[in-house]
Amino acid sequence: MTSSVGLDLVGLAAFSRDGTKLGKLKDVFTDGESSSEYVVIGRRLMRDLVIPADVVEIEGERALVPFASSFLNSAPAVKAKRAVSAEEHSRLEAFYHVGA
């Protein structure tokens, strides 16, 4: 997923591996410091999820996240909406890329 097409993805429904609807893609951004891409999934009653874009698959009109919804509930929180600090980047990479 590249940032040139990233904005076209905003609004897609996002689903977990177990089929649970997580919310909608609110944003796609590239962090200037690490050059990593992230997607932001807005969830109505819970905090937004910030997920490295390389783990998200697009299938038609759906964004698929290859993790169970229960796993995602313990995802690291990110304070900024359009930037990820070096510490947050490390935590996100460790959380989502375990065993990769």
Secondary structure in CASP SS format (residue, H / E / C, confidence):
PFRMAT SS
TARGET T0000
AUTHOR 0000-0000-0000
METHOD secondary structure of the structure
MODEL  1
M C 1.00
T C 1.00
S H 1.00
S H 1.00
V H 1.00
G H 1.00
L H 1.00
D H 1.00
L H 1.00
V C 1.00
G C 1.00
L C 1.00
A E 1.00
A E 1.00
F E 1.00
S C 1.00
R C 1.00
D C 1.00
G C 1.00
T C 1.00
K E 1.00
L E 1.00
G E 1.00
K E 1.00
L E 1.00
K E 1.00
D E 1.00
V E 1.00
F E 1.00
T E 1.00
D C 1.00
G C 1.00
E C 1.00
S C 1.00
S C 1.00
S C 1.00
E E 1.00
Y E 1.00
V E 1.00
V E 1.00
I E 1.00
G E 1.00
R C 1.00
R C 1.00
L C 1.00
M C 1.00
R C 1.00
D C 1.00
L E 1.00
V E 1.00
I E 1.00
P E 1.00
A H 1.00
D H 1.00
V H 1.00
V C 1.00
E E 1.00
I E 1.00
E E 1.00
G C 1.00
E C 1.00
R E 1.00
A E 1.00
L E 1.00
V C 1.00
P C 1.00
F C 1.00
A C 1.00
S H 1.00
S H 1.00
F H 1.00
L H 1.00
N C 1.00
S C 1.00
A C 1.00
P C 1.00
A C 1.00
V C 1.00
K C 1.00
A C 1.00
K C 1.00
R C 1.00
A C 1.00
V C 1.00
S C 1.00
A H 1.00
E H 1.00
E H 1.00
H H 1.00
S H 1.00
R H 1.00
L H 1.00
E H 1.00
A H 1.00
F H 1.00
Y H 1.00
H C 1.00
V C 1.00
G C 1.00
A C 1.00
END
